[in-house]
Every structure is written in C-alpha cells, then in structure tokens.
Amino acid sequence: MIDSEQLKQNVVKAVDEIRATNPMAGSITNTVTIDFVANAQLAVGGSAAMVYLPDEGEALVAGGGAIYLNMGTLFPIYEQTIPRAAKAAHDAGKPWVLDPVGLGIGSLRTQLVNELKQYKPAIVRGNASEIIALAGLWGLEGEAADTVDAARDAAVALARYTGGAVVVSGEVDLITDGTTVAKSHGGSPLMSKITGCGCSQGGVLAVYACAADPFTAAVCGTAVYNVAGTRAAAVADAPASFKVAFIDELYRATAQDIADNRLELEEA
C-alpha cells in the first residue's frame, strides 16, 4: 500500500508533467458530451482529438499517449472501432481508459464490453452500478447493491484483474488499484445537474495516464474534479453557470491543489 506523502509527490509530478508536455489523449466518446470531454482535457493541460472511424482510432493510439473509450452513444461502426482501438493500445503497451456507460441496455454494448476484457484497460471509471455490472459480466467478484461502498469489492476485483485502477464515482469517490483503496472528497451536487461530468472525467483520466501509473492518474483525475466542483459551486448556483465555472476551475487548479484534496487511504 502506497504512503500518503509519496502519493502526493506522485500526483504533483504527474500534474506538472502534463502541464509541461501537453500530451494527446484521443477519445472515442459519447456524442452527447464530446465538447465537454475535449474542453476538460484541454483545461487540465492535455490535448484532445475525437474520432469514430476504426482506422482513425488506431491512428490516435499510434500518435498519442493514451486513449479513452466511452460506450455511451453507440453507432454500428463502433463494433469495429472500439475493439480495434483497444487492441491497438494493448499491443502498443499504451494505457487506455474504459467507461462502460449504460452497460446492460443493449446486445451490442454488452458484446463490445465483453470483447474488451482481453485488452485489460489501464483505468476503468463508472458509477457504482456500472462497475458492479462490469465485474459481473467479466465473471469477477461483486455485490448486488448499487452504492459506492457496495461496488468496493467489484472495483477491487476489476483492478486486480486488469493490473490497473478503477474509479467509482459517487458522493465520495472510490479509487483502487486492487491493493490500496482511496476515498476522494469534494465536488458538488451540481455536477449531477449537467450532462457529461463522468464522460469528461474519463477523458481527463486518459490525459493523466499519459504521464503516470494508473493509480496515480486515477487519483489525479478524481481529485481535480473534486477541487473544481467545490470551487465552481462557490461562485455558481445553477447548472449552466456552474459548467462554465467548473471548466475554469479545472484550468486554475495547481498541482499542489490537486495533491492536497482530501483523500483517505486504506488497504484493499
């Protein structure tokens, strides 16, 4: 289990490196939230590129440091694009982030997520029900209830299988690498009143994965959202103004701000 001070140092180093190097983390993502994903990635210091064709997904993997695959608004072409992008990342040894949005609502979605198991994402992010459903689909351990605490076992099992990290979003977010469990505090209820906070966080996680190990990247991406959510809520009291303020606060958050966000660590 990592020491708290060492983790803070790792976070500062990763955030500073992203700001200095502006790495590209491509996305194949939910059409509802493409703009938000790209702007969030840019705000934290990364570079964004959005595609949906199979060969272009492979090109993003080749040209970038990581890729984000979001299962939100599926098109038939994604039956080729998503597995090919995941395979390209796996074969190249580059990190990729999976967001299994809406898992269970259609046969193509289930088929694709099941196919992705073999490529072992560096980071999986989702809400409690999505993480539990993914662990179940992949034949791993999990509970039946759909709370963040109930998703702990499923998240730990997923992280141990992939060798990466899992983020479970909630009022208090849970992050694990299968050895350590971290609980990240902050954010705002207004984050649930705008579409795309979760999707855009997946893109930000991919940005940080360009410069850090999966657990550090997951902590960075979760903490910066909690910092920005808390600060944006202090200056905006309605969804539209909150979204603008939130992106601004992603941009303003320093490496030390992110490292100092309240985080509790315990053994998995």
JOGI-V996408 format. One record per pair of residues at least 6 apart in sequence whose ideal C-beta (glycine too) atoms are under 7 Angstrom apart, sorted by the first residue. I is the first residue (numbers start at 1). GAP is how many residues later the second one is. Records with the same first field share a line. If there is no record, write none. Layout:
I->GAP ; GAP
//
This chain:
1->178 ; 179 ; 264 ; 266
2->178
4->261
7->212
8->251
10->202 ; 206
11->205 ; 208 ; 209 ; 212 ; 247 ; 248
12->243 ; 244 ; 247
14->194 ; 197 ; 198 ; 202 ; 203 ; 206
15->205 ; 240 ; 243
16->239
17->194
18->26 ; 27 ; 28 ; 189 ; 190 ; 192 ; 193
19->26
22->23 ; 24 ; 25
23->23 ; 24 ; 42 ; 184 ; 187 ; 188
24->23 ; 25 ; 39 ; 40 ; 41
25->16 ; 21 ; 39 ; 40 ; 41 ; 42 ; 43 ; 178 ; 181 ; 182 ; 185
26->23 ; 25 ; 34 ; 38 ; 41
27->10 ; 21 ; 23 ; 41 ; 43 ; 176
28->23 ; 24 ; 29 ; 41 ; 42 ; 53 ; 54 ; 57
29->8 ; 21 ; 39 ; 41 ; 43 ; 170 ; 174
30->40 ; 42 ; 43 ; 71 ; 169
31->42
32->40 ; 41 ; 163 ; 164
33->162 ; 163 ; 166 ; 167
34->16
36->160 ; 163 ; 164
37->162 ; 163 ; 166
38->10 ; 12
39->208
40->160 ; 163 ; 164 ; 207 ; 210
41->7 ; 162 ; 163 ; 166
42->6
43->204 ; 207 ; 208
44->160 ; 163 ; 180 ; 206
46->161
49->11
51->6 ; 9
52->23 ; 25 ; 29
53->24 ; 28
54->26 ; 27 ; 30
57->24 ; 27 ; 28
58->26 ; 27 ; 30
60->7
61->6 ; 24 ; 27 ; 28 ; 31 ; 33
65->29 ; 145
66->28 ; 29 ; 30 ; 31 ; 140 ; 143 ; 144
67->18 ; 22 ; 29 ; 139
68->29 ; 134 ; 135 ; 138
69->13 ; 16 ; 17 ; 27 ; 28 ; 29
70->29 ; 31 ; 129 ; 132
71->28 ; 29 ; 30 ; 31 ; 32 ; 38 ; 41 ; 42
72->29 ; 30 ; 127
74->34 ; 35
78->34
79->29 ; 33
82->30
83->29 ; 32 ; 33
86->10 ; 30 ; 33
87->32
89->7
90->29 ; 30
95->27 ; 114 ; 119
96->25 ; 26
97->24 ; 25 ; 26 ; 28 ; 105 ; 108 ; 109 ; 112
98->18 ; 23 ; 26
99->26 ; 27 ; 99 ; 100 ; 103
100->13 ; 26 ; 30 ; 34
101->29
102->7
103->6 ; 7 ; 10 ; 27 ; 30 ; 31 ; 34
104->6 ; 29
110->27
113->21 ; 24
114->23
117->21
120->42 ; 43 ; 44
121->41 ; 43
122->42 ; 87 ; 92
123->41 ; 42 ; 44 ; 82 ; 86 ; 91 ; 94 ; 95
124->10 ; 34 ; 38 ; 42
125->42 ; 44 ; 76 ; 77 ; 80
126->8 ; 42
127->42 ; 43
128->18 ; 19 ; 20 ; 22 ; 23 ; 40 ; 42
129->17
131->20 ; 23 ; 24 ; 27 ; 35 ; 37
132->10 ; 11 ; 14 ; 18 ; 19 ; 22
134->24
135->6 ; 7 ; 19 ; 22 ; 23
136->6
138->23
140->14 ; 17 ; 18 ; 21
141->12 ; 13 ; 16
142->11 ; 12 ; 15
143->7 ; 10 ; 11
148->20 ; 22 ; 24 ; 26
151->17 ; 23
152->22 ; 29
155->11 ; 13 ; 19 ; 21
156->20 ; 22 ; 112
158->8
159->6 ; 7 ; 17 ; 18 ; 19
160->18
164->50
165->10 ; 11 ; 12 ; 49 ; 50 ; 53
166->10
167->6 ; 8 ; 38 ; 51 ; 55
168->6
169->29
172->11 ; 13
173->11 ; 49
174->7 ; 9
175->7 ; 9 ; 43 ; 44 ; 47
176->92
177->37 ; 38
178->90
179->89
180->85 ; 87 ; 88
181->85 ; 87
182->37 ; 81 ; 82 ; 83
183->80 ; 81
184->38 ; 39 ; 42 ; 77 ; 79
185->41 ; 77
186->40 ; 41 ; 43 ; 44 ; 75 ; 76
187->38 ; 39 ; 42 ; 43
188->41 ; 42 ; 44 ; 45
190->43 ; 49 ; 52
191->6 ; 38
193->46
194->45 ; 48 ; 49
201->20 ; 24
204->17 ; 20
205->12 ; 13 ; 16
208->9 ; 12 ; 13
209->8
212->8
219->44
220->38
223->35 ; 38 ; 40
224->26 ; 29 ; 34
226->35
227->22 ; 26 ; 30 ; 31 ; 34
228->18 ; 21 ; 22 ; 25
229->17
231->18
232->10 ; 13 ; 14 ; 17
233->9
235->10
236->6 ; 9
//
